[in-house]
Amino acid sequence: MNLRPKLRSPPPPATSPLDSAKSTPPKMPRKYLLRPTIVLASLLSLLAFYSFVLQTPPNSRIATSAVDNRNALSLDRANGVDKRVKIYMYDLPRRFTYGVIESYAATRGGEPVADDALLKYPGNQHSAEWYLFSDLNRPSEERIDSAVTRVMDPEEADLFYVPFFSSLSLVANPVRSAAANGTPDKTVYSDEQTQEALMDWLDEHRYWKRNNGWDHVFICQDPNALYKVIDRVKNGVLLVSDFGRLSRNQASLVKDVILPYSHRINTFKGDAGLENRKSLLFFMGNRYRKEGGKIRDLLFQLLENEDEVIIKHGAQSRESRRAATQGMHTTKFCLHPAGDTPSACRLFDAIVSLCVPVIVSDYIELPFEDVIDYRKIAVFIDSSTATKPGHLVKLLRKVSPEKILKFQKELLKVKRYFEYEDPNGTVKEIWRQVSQKLPLIKLMSNRDKRIVLRDLAGPDCSCIFSNQTGVRTTL
């Protein structure tokens, strides 16, 4: 079966024998007089090395290591060896990619487009699926610095990427039912049917079955994406924004990758500074949420009459985004309470606005935490502390301008990680995270081939959970 996809442009130790008994010891050969000098020089060299390691800031060492790794990779390529992880992107039927875009537009009154190249992915917080798909469709010479390299022969692949636009598919259902539109015979888009069709398509391919799905990568950034088939794809690497709707045996930090949402407001183009940031705290978003997001209503009640605090209820719209942009660009701190799930795009809006995030979400997971120390760019406050009357605002007012400026400077350093359109930004970092899963994938694939399935009352030792312990307040 031909699975080749169609390309789319877009010195030895000295020994010392025991001396025989003599009244006068033998005269020491002259060359041994050099040893103390050599030992002393060695000690000084070691001291100098450890002094460098201990005195060099951790971020500098990490940056130096990253440069060394890139140089080593470049050298390997120069020698004809490419150590990047090889990824094969399935050439899915059109209905799972461009067809989803078309269906989304059609259910909202859009006109058909003759050329796929003219189809525009609707801008929303889950557009990572479009950016990853587009990146793998770029010419290989444009992806030199990526941690993964696309291969066209599945036999060469370490990993298999399934580019189904699962989040867009979820929201591509009609705004109103076909019956309500007076056309009950009209074919209505069904996300559930599309998910099932995807699994039927995968089940026909031996690469999907070969390693029990461990070497497959799925993006399901919306909390409900792939909900119908999640138990059938849970062995794979799941690209998610949080674990809010996933159970313990479906997802974990060890197996999966946390993605940032695509920010919805414009990036702040200025430098760090407080001159134009007169407000203390800003939030704009839906006041009423389900489950863990109920804390929002409590925070509204506590904060809406506080001086220097702007807190507004607002749904997604162009006008709301303009107001949010203005607010975040002119405020020192931006509130990020949990929504229906622990994370939301508002956090990443704050980061690219240089508005210090105040995170009130006890079970939040954050992207790229192996390279980003979020304590340097955000304030964490546990829910019980945040909802004490007067406590949150009092805490924030105690933060000195110097401390806020330090937060902003750190935000400037890491902002690129949250910019999907930056060639050195989010997409590149996602693929680095995915590539690091390969050793675990090989472990689990080999393990599966020798174990016997057992009936267990609970998860076995191979299940490693995500954050179930809460957070510490950092101020």
Rosetta blueprint (number, residue, H / E / L):
1 M L
2 N L
3 L L
4 R L
5 P L
6 K L
7 L L
8 R L
9 S L
10 P L
11 P L
12 P L
13 P L
14 A L
15 T L
16 S L
17 P L
18 L L
19 D L
20 S L
21 A L
22 K L
23 S L
24 T L
25 P L
26 P L
27 K L
28 M L
29 P L
30 R H
31 K H
32 Y H
33 L H
34 L H
35 R H
36 P H
37 T H
38 I H
39 V H
40 L H
41 A H
42 S H
43 L H
44 L H
45 S H
46 L H
47 L H
48 A H
49 F H
50 Y H
51 S H
52 F H
53 V H
54 L H
55 Q H
56 T L
57 P L
58 P H
59 N H
60 S H
61 R H
62 I H
63 A H
64 T H
65 S H
66 A H
67 V H
68 D H
69 N H
70 R H
71 N H
72 A H
73 L H
74 S H
75 L H
76 D H
77 R H
78 A H
79 N L
80 G L
81 V L
82 D L
83 K L
84 R L
85 V E
86 K E
87 I E
88 Y E
89 M E
90 Y L
91 D L
92 L L
93 P L
94 R H
95 R H
96 F H
97 T L
98 Y H
99 G H
100 V H
101 I H
102 E H
103 S H
104 Y H
105 A H
106 A H
107 T L
108 R L
109 G L
110 G L
111 E L
112 P L
113 V L
114 A L
115 D L
116 D H
117 A H
118 L H
119 L L
120 K L
121 Y L
122 P L
123 G L
124 N L
125 Q L
126 H L
127 S L
128 A H
129 E H
130 W H
131 Y H
132 L H
133 F H
134 S H
135 D H
136 L H
137 N L
138 R L
139 P L
140 S H
141 E H
142 E H
143 R L
144 I L
145 D L
146 S L
147 A L
148 V E
149 T E
150 R E
151 V L
152 M L
153 D L
154 P H
155 E H
156 E H
157 A L
158 D L
159 L E
160 F E
161 Y E
162 V E
163 P L
164 F L
165 F L
166 S H
167 S H
168 L H
169 S H
170 L H
171 V H
172 A L
173 N L
174 P L
175 V L
176 R L
177 S L
178 A L
179 A L
180 A L
181 N L
182 G L
183 T L
184 P L
185 D L
186 K L
187 T L
188 V L
189 Y L
190 S L
191 D H
192 E H
193 Q H
194 T H
195 Q H
196 E H
197 A H
198 L H
199 M H
200 D H
201 W H
202 L H
203 D H
204 E L
205 H L
206 R H
207 Y H
208 W H
209 K H
210 R H
211 N L
212 N L
213 G L
214 W L
215 D L
216 H E
217 V E
218 F E
219 I E
220 C L
221 Q L
222 D L
223 P L
224 N L
225 A L
226 L L
227 Y L
228 K L
229 V L
230 I H
231 D H
232 R H
233 V H
234 K L
235 N L
236 G L
237 V E
238 L E
239 L E
240 V E
241 S L
242 D L
243 F L
244 G L
245 R L
246 L L
247 S L
248 R L
249 N L
250 Q L
251 A L
252 S L
253 L L
254 V L
255 K L
256 D L
257 V E
258 I E
259 L L
260 P L
261 Y L
262 S L
263 H L
264 R L
265 I L
266 N L
267 T L
268 F L
269 K L
270 G L
271 D L
272 A L
273 G L
274 L L
275 E L
276 N L
277 R L
278 K L
279 S E
280 L E
281 L E
282 F E
283 F E
284 M E
285 G E
286 N L
287 R L
288 Y L
289 R L
290 K L
291 E H
292 G H
293 G H
294 K H
295 I H
296 R H
297 D H
298 L H
299 L H
300 F H
301 Q H
302 L H
303 L H
304 E L
305 N L
306 E L
307 D L
308 E L
309 V E
310 I E
311 I E
312 K E
313 H E
314 G L
315 A L
316 Q L
317 S L
318 R H
319 E H
320 S H
321 R H
322 R H
323 A H
324 A H
325 T H
326 Q H
327 G H
328 M H
329 H H
330 T L
331 T E
332 K E
333 F E
334 C E
335 L E
336 H E
337 P E
338 A L
339 G L
340 D L
341 T L
342 P L
343 S L
344 A L
345 C H
346 R H
347 L H
348 F H
349 D H
350 A H
351 I H
352 V H
353 S L
354 L L
355 C L
356 V E
357 P E
358 V E
359 I E
360 V E
361 S L
362 D L
363 Y L
364 I L
365 E L
366 L L
367 P L
368 F L
369 E L
370 D L
371 V L
372 I L
373 D L
374 Y H
375 R H
376 K H
377 I L
378 A L
379 V E
380 F E
381 I L
382 D L
383 S H
384 S H
385 T H
386 A H
387 T L
388 K L
389 P L
390 G L
391 H H
392 L H
393 V H
394 K H
395 L H
396 L H
397 R H
398 K L
399 V L
400 S L
401 P H
402 E H
403 K H
404 I H
405 L H
406 K H
407 F H
408 Q H
409 K H
410 E H
411 L H
412 L H
413 K H
414 V H
415 K H
416 R H
417 Y H
418 F H
419 E L
420 Y L
421 E L
422 D L
423 P L
424 N L
425 G L
426 T H
427 V H
428 K H
429 E H
430 I H
431 W H
432 R H
433 Q H
434 V H
435 S H
436 Q L
437 K L
438 L H
439 P H
440 L H
441 I H
442 K H
443 L H
444 M H
445 S H
446 N H
447 R H
448 D H
449 K L
450 R L
451 I L
452 V L
453 L L
454 R L
455 D L
456 L L
457 A L
458 G L
459 P L
460 D L
461 C L
462 S L
463 C L
464 I L
465 F L
466 S L
467 N L
468 Q L
469 T L
470 G L
471 V L
472 R L
473 T L
474 T L
475 L L
